[in-house]
Each structure stands twice: as C-alpha cells, then as structure tokens.
Amino acid sequence: MTLSVAEQLEIIGRGAVQITPLESLKEKLASGRQLIVKLGCDPSRPDLHLGHAVVLKKMRQFQDLGHKVVLIIGDFTGMIGDPTGKSKTRPALSLEATRENGKSYVQQATLILDPNPARLEIRYNSEWLEKMTFEDVIRLSAKYTVAQMLTREDFSNRYDSGTPISLHELMYPLAQAYDSVAIKADVELGGTDQTFNLMVGRDIQKEYGLEPQVVLTTPLLVGLDGSEKMSKSLDNYIGISEAADVMFSKIMKVQDQQLEQYLTLFTDLDVPATLALGAVTAHRVLARGLVADYHGEDNVAAAEARYDSVAKGGVPDRMPEIIVSSEQLTDGTIGILELAVLSGLVASKSEARRLIANRGLKLDSETVTDEKLLLTLEQSVVVQKGKNDFRRLLKA
C-alpha cells in the first residue's frame, strides 16, 4: 500500500530535530520517485552503539518507504578526521585502518538496515576523493570562503582562543559535501552536531548545478549516565552487538528522565501511554523491544529472566574476564585490594577500602569484610561491585 506524503512525513518526522527545508522534502516525496538518502560515517571506531543506531533507524524508515539509502564509508575523509566538536586537531588514521573499521561498521549497520541492494548501497568516498587532482581540489575550495567556515562554532571558538586550526580540517566539510555531489543525494541525515557539514552539502550541490539536498537531523542520544552523549569512551553506552542479557540489563539502567527520548527513537509505541504504565514497566517494554530487534524474539524471555536473577543476587553467565599473571602474585597470592583494582571495579586501593567498609564489594556472592584477605586464584573468582558490575578473575 502506497502511503500519502503526509503519512510518510509522520513516519520520517518522528524523533527528527529538524528537516530543512520541509517543503522541499514534501515535493521530493510527492514526485513518487525513489529518493537517494545519504548517511556518511567516518569509521574512526569499528564498534557501534545505540547512539549510532538513532540515525541508522531513520535510514531504515526511508528504506521501508521504498527509497534507496547510500551508506558512505568515509575511508578517505577518515584520514582527515571529522573536527566537529574537537578542541584540537585529531591524529590522522591510515587509509587501511579506516577501511578495516569500515568493514565492521557495515556488518553492524546491516543489523538495522535492509541489506537488499535495491534499498542499500555501500560506497567508499575514496572512490572519488582519491582521484581528485590538485586542480579539482582548488576548484572545490574556491566555492566556499574562510569567513563561511568560521561561522561554525567549534572553528570560531578555536580561532578566538588562538588554538591552531590546520588547513586540512577546513577541507573536511567540503569533502563531505562533495560526497553529496558524487551520489546526487536527495536527502542527507546526521546528528545535530553535523548540521553545519550537512548544510555545506546543500551549498556545494548548488555550485555544481544540482538540486540541493534536504537536511534531516536526529538528536544525540544521552547515555546511561543521564547527562553526556552516549560514548564508549565514557562507558555510558549500549552496544548494538552486545549479548542479549547484557543489552537488557543496560537498558534497564536508562535514566527515567531519558525514557521518553529512547521510546520515541527506538519504538513505534504511543509514548505517553507507555510512560503512563510506570517507569519500571516502561523500561521493560523498551528492553524487550530492543532485544527483539537485535537478537530476535526467541531471546527476549531468557534475557529478562537473567536480569531478574541478577537483580535478586544471582551472577550473570557473561562478564568481563581478567587474566592475572604469575608476576602479579606475591608468594602465590594476591590481596583483595589489589584484585579489586586489577579488576577495574575501582581505581585505587583506597577506593577499594571504602567500598569494603561500606559492604559494597562481594567475592563469589559473599560480602567482603576483611581488607587484608589474600587469594591464591587456584580457581576463578567473581568480584562484584554493587548489583550489576561483575568481573571474573583467573590465574594465567
């Protein structure tokens, strides 16, 4: 069944921050042709989390409406490094490293995107950027001014503070924009932090005689800490390829005030009605839905049961494992304070002492009360901080 333009816009607009210009998108949808919808990604990291999934899910909605999405792996622009939000120049990656990361990115992205070649095209921007001559680069550079570049907040802040801005960083938005020229994009998606780069794409397309793309931005997902953008480096993330029980457990940790955002972005549910069920129930509805999306309905019940077991004091089947070498033992033993630090559950022995004093550290499900406890690690042990943080340690 073909949906009307209004019905398509309702789907596309859910969770979107901005669609620019909206009238242009309406006209493109009304044309009835298959639109080219672009998403560019620089694979600086090979692992994806729900923060990345926000825009990928929006891409999937365009696919389900019959349009073709083009996922551009920025293997060439990855060597520059996207300067967005950076206070200093990023270290450059090799072309080989960006391509290797790109393979992993595609594998994970297709957990969300329909891999049907009629609906998905994978492109690497080295296809056209690597072939550009110096004359081509000069001509591209001539289509944008330094003054225009300095309207971008992070560039402006760095310029005002005297922080160096390398010339190659100024080329990044132009290179990303040229991707839109190369594939003749009708729509480009990205997070709100990409707004400047996406709008440059519109300007550069016009310079090359093309109809400017529509820009659709999606929100930056708040991580499990309830304050910062989801990021693996901040350890506030939910990986899309994590085990089902781990994913379920992490979703249950989403802050109550973020539930509305998560439900809006990752489900088609009536958000007010779901929230009216109460925070605990709404968390479970969200967790069941996301686990089903990434692991299948058959794994939901087991993941939820594992979560409930741990909540009642059980130990999960999967957890990080730490290998303790013989060099880390003293006379064949290791103290509980050293073990806690080695596990990564605490940063220092003093923090471990405070945790033990507050009865917050467990060893094989038993509360640790003796900070001088010595262990031989003849068998693996499970160290636990709080209700949900576990590590298995074993001797090499």
C-alpha positions in Angstrom: 0.0 0.0 0.0 1.4 3.4 -1.0 1.4 6.0 1.8 0.4 9.6 1.2 3.0 12.3 1.6 1.5 13.3 5.0 1.7 9.7 6.2 5.3 9.4 5.1 6.2 12.7 6.8 4.7 11.5 10.0 7.0 8.4 10.0 10.1 10.3 8.8 9.5 13.2 11.2 9.2 11.1 14.4 12.2 11.9 16.6 13.7 14.2 14.0 15.1 17.5 15.3 15.0 19.5 12.1 14.1 19.0 8.4 15.5 21.7 6.1 13.7 22.7 4.0 10.5 20.8 4.8 8.7 22.0 1.7 11.5 20.5 -0.5 11.1 17.1 1.2 7.3 17.2 0.6 8.0 17.9 -3.1 10.5 15.1 -3.4 8.2 12.6 -1.8 5.3 13.8 -3.9 7.3 13.1 -7.1 6.9 9.4 -6.5 10.5 8.6 -7.5 12.9 6.6 -5.3 15.0 9.1 -3.4 18.7 8.8 -2.7 19.1 9.2 1.1 22.7 9.6 2.3 24.5 8.9 5.5 28.2 9.4 5.8 30.3 7.8 8.5 33.9 8.1 9.3 34.8 4.7 10.9 37.3 6.0 13.5 35.9 3.2 15.7 34.8 -0.2 14.5 32.0 -0.7 17.1 28.5 0.7 17.1 26.1 1.6 19.9 22.6 2.8 20.2 23.8 6.4 19.7 24.8 5.4 16.1 21.6 3.4 15.8 19.4 6.5 16.1 20.3 7.8 12.6 20.5 4.2 11.1 16.9 3.5 12.3 15.9 6.7 10.5 17.6 5.4 7.4 15.7 2.1 7.7 12.4 4.1 7.8 13.3 5.6 4.4 14.1 2.1 3.1 10.7 0.8 4.3 9.1 3.7 2.4 10.7 2.4 -0.8 13.7 4.7 -1.0 17.4 3.8 -1.5 19.8 4.7 1.2 23.5 5.1 0.5 25.9 4.5 3.4 29.1 6.3 2.6 32.1 4.9 4.5 34.5 7.8 4.8 37.7 5.9 4.4 39.3 8.9 2.7 37.8 11.6 5.0 38.6 9.4 7.9 42.3 10.2 7.3 41.4 13.9 7.9 39.2 13.2 10.9 35.9 15.0 11.5 36.9 18.1 13.5 33.3 18.5 14.8 33.3 19.3 18.5 37.1 18.9 18.7 39.2 21.4 20.6 42.4 20.4 18.8 43.5 18.7 15.6 42.8 14.9 15.6 45.5 12.4 14.8 45.2 11.1 11.3 44.2 7.5 10.6 45.7 5.4 7.7 43.5 4.5 4.7 44.0 0.9 5.6 42.8 1.4 9.2 39.7 3.3 8.1 38.8 0.6 5.5 39.2 -2.2 8.1 37.0 -0.3 10.6 34.5 0.3 7.7 34.0 -3.4 7.2 33.0 -3.9 10.8 30.8 -0.8 10.6 28.9 -2.2 7.6 28.4 -5.6 9.3 26.8 -4.0 12.3 24.9 -1.3 10.4 23.1 -4.1 8.5 21.7 -5.3 11.7 19.4 -2.3 11.3 19.4 -1.5 7.6 17.8 -3.7 5.0 20.7 -5.2 3.0 18.7 -5.6 -0.2 20.8 -4.0 -3.0 17.7 -2.3 -4.3 17.4 -0.4 -1.0 21.0 -0.2 0.2 24.2 0.9 -1.5 27.6 0.9 0.3 30.1 3.4 -1.1 33.6 4.4 0.0 34.4 8.0 -0.6 37.9 7.2 -1.7 36.2 6.2 -5.0 36.0 9.9 -6.0 38.1 11.9 -3.5 41.3 9.9 -4.0 41.0 10.5 -7.8 40.7 14.3 -7.5 43.6 16.3 -8.9 45.1 19.3 -7.2 43.2 21.4 -9.7 40.0 19.7 -8.7 40.7 20.5 -5.0 41.4 24.1 -5.8 38.2 24.5 -7.7 36.2 22.9 -4.8 38.0 25.1 -2.3 37.0 28.2 -4.3 33.4 27.5 -3.8 33.5 28.3 -0.1 35.1 31.1 2.0 37.1 31.1 5.2 34.5 33.5 6.6 31.8 30.9 6.0 33.9 28.2 7.6 34.4 30.4 10.7 30.7 30.6 11.3 31.0 27.0 12.6 31.1 27.3 16.3 34.0 24.9 17.1 36.2 26.6 14.4 35.2 30.0 15.7 36.0 29.1 19.3 39.4 27.7 18.4 40.2 30.8 16.2 39.2 33.2 19.0 41.2 31.3 21.6 44.3 31.1 19.4 44.1 27.3 19.2 45.6 26.1 15.9 43.3 25.1 13.1 45.0 23.1 10.4 44.1 23.8 6.8 43.2 20.2 6.1 40.5 20.4 8.8 38.8 23.2 6.8 38.7 20.8 3.9 36.6 18.2 5.8 33.2 19.9 5.4 34.0 20.4 1.7 35.0 16.8 1.2 31.8 15.6 3.0 29.8 17.9 0.8 31.4 16.6 -2.3 30.2 13.1 -1.4 26.6 14.5 -1.8 27.6 15.8 -5.3 29.1 12.4 -6.2 26.0 10.4 -5.4 23.5 13.2 -6.2 21.9 12.9 -2.8 18.3 14.0 -2.3 18.4 13.8 1.5 21.3 13.7 3.9 20.9 12.5 7.5 23.1 13.2 10.6 23.1 14.1 14.2 22.6 17.6 15.3 26.3 18.0 15.7 26.6 17.5 12.0 24.3 20.4 11.0 27.0 22.7 9.6 28.6 20.0 7.5 25.2 18.9 6.1 24.2 22.4 5.2 27.6 22.9 3.4 26.5 19.9 1.3 23.4 21.9 0.1 25.6 24.9 -0.9 28.2 22.8 -2.7 25.5 20.8 -4.6 24.1 24.2 -5.9 27.6 25.2 -7.0 27.8 22.0 -9.1 24.4 22.6 -10.7 22.4 20.0 -8.6 19.2 20.4 -6.7 20.2 20.9 -3.0 19.6 18.0 -0.7 17.2 18.1 2.2 18.9 18.0 5.6 17.4 15.9 8.3 19.0 15.9 11.8 18.5 13.5 14.6 19.1 14.1 18.3 22.3 13.0 20.1 21.3 10.1 22.4 22.0 10.7 26.1 24.0 7.8 27.6 23.3 5.7 30.7 24.8 8.4 32.9 21.8 10.6 32.1 23.9 13.6 31.2 26.6 13.0 28.5 26.2 11.9 24.8 26.4 8.1 24.6 30.0 7.2 24.1 32.1 4.1 24.5 35.0 6.2 25.9 32.6 7.4 28.7 31.4 3.8 29.3 27.8 5.0 29.2 26.9 3.1 26.1 24.7 0.2 25.0 26.4 -1.7 22.1 24.2 -3.0 19.4 26.1 -6.3 19.1 26.3 -6.9 22.9 24.8 -10.1 24.2 21.0 -10.1 24.7 21.2 -10.3 28.5 23.8 -7.6 28.7 21.7 -5.4 26.5 18.6 -6.0 28.5 20.4 -5.2 31.8 21.9 -1.9 30.4 18.5 -0.7 29.0 17.1 -1.2 32.5 19.7 1.4 33.7 18.5 4.1 31.3 17.6 7.1 33.5 13.9 7.7 34.0 14.1 11.2 32.5 15.5 9.7 29.3 12.8 7.1 28.8 10.7 9.4 26.6 13.7 10.0 24.2 14.5 6.3 24.0 10.9 5.2 23.4 10.4 7.9 20.7 13.6 7.0 18.9 13.6 3.2 19.1 9.9 2.2 19.1 6.7 3.0 17.3 4.7 2.9 20.5 2.4 5.5 21.9 5.0 7.2 24.2 2.6 8.9 26.7 0.6 5.7 27.1 3.8 3.6 27.6 5.1 6.1 30.2 1.8 6.0 32.0 2.5 2.3 32.8 5.2 3.4 35.2 9.0 3.7 34.9 9.7 0.1 35.7 7.2 -1.3 33.2 8.2 1.2 30.5 11.9 0.2 31.0 10.9 -3.5 30.4 8.8 -2.7 27.4 11.8 -0.8 25.9 14.3 -3.5 26.8 12.1 -6.3 25.4 11.7 -4.4 22.1 15.3 -3.6 21.6 16.5 -7.1 22.5 13.9 -8.5 20.0 15.2 -6.0 17.3 18.8 -7.1 17.7 18.6 -10.7 18.9 15.2 -11.9 17.9 12.0 -12.6 19.9 13.3 -16.0 20.9 16.0 -14.5 23.1 13.9 -11.9 25.0 12.5 -14.2 27.7 15.9 -15.6 28.6 17.5 -12.1 28.7 14.7 -10.8 31.0 15.0 -13.9 33.3 18.8 -13.4 33.5 18.2 -9.8 34.5 15.7 -10.7 37.2 18.0 -13.4 38.6 20.9 -10.9 38.9 18.6 -8.4 40.5 17.8 -11.0 43.2 21.5 -11.6 43.8 22.4 -14.1 41.1 25.6 -14.0 39.0 25.4 -13.4 35.2 26.7 -16.0 32.8 28.7 -13.4 30.8 31.0 -10.8 32.3 34.5 -9.4 31.5 37.3 -11.8 32.3 40.6 -10.6 33.7 43.7 -12.8 33.5 46.1 -12.5 36.4 49.7 -13.3 35.6 52.1 -15.0 38.0 54.1 -11.8 38.1 51.1 -10.1 39.7 51.1 -12.5 42.6 53.3 -12.3 45.7 54.3 -15.6 47.1 51.5 -17.2 45.1 48.8 -14.9 46.5 47.1 -11.5 45.7 45.4 -9.2 48.2 41.7 -8.3 47.8 42.6 -4.6 47.4 45.0 -5.3 44.6 42.4 -7.7 43.0 39.7 -5.0 43.1 42.0 -2.5 41.4 43.1 -5.1 38.8 39.5 -5.9 38.0 38.8 -2.3 37.1 35.9 -2.0 39.5 37.9 0.6 41.5 40.7 3.0 40.6 42.7 2.7 43.7 43.3 0.7 46.9 41.9 3.5 49.0 38.6 3.3 46.9 38.6 -0.4 47.5 38.9 0.1 51.2 36.0 2.5 51.3 33.9 0.0 49.2 34.7 -2.8 51.6 33.9 -0.6 54.6 30.5 0.2 53.0 29.9 -3.5 52.3 29.8 -2.8 48.6 32.3 -5.5 47.4 31.5 -9.1 47.0 33.6 -12.1 46.2 31.7 -15.1 44.8 28.5 -13.6 46.0 29.8 -13.2 49.6 30.3 -9.7 51.1 33.9 -8.9 51.7 34.6 -7.6 55.2 38.4 -8.2 55.5 40.5 -5.8 53.5 43.6 -7.9 54.2 42.1 -11.0 52.6 44.6 -13.0 50.4 43.6 -15.2 47.5 45.6 -17.9 45.6 43.3 -17.9 42.5 43.6 -21.6 42.2 40.1 -21.4 40.9 38.4 -18.4 39.1 36.7 -15.9 41.3 33.9 -13.4 40.6 34.3 -10.0 42.1 31.2 -7.8 42.3 30.6 -4.1 42.9 27.0 -3.2 43.6 24.2 -5.1 42.0 25.3 -5.1 38.4 29.1 -4.8 38.0 30.9 -8.1 37.8 34.4 -9.3 36.8 35.7 -12.9 36.6 39.4 -13.2 37.5 41.5 -16.2 36.9 45.2 -17.1 37.0 47.1 -17.4 33.8 
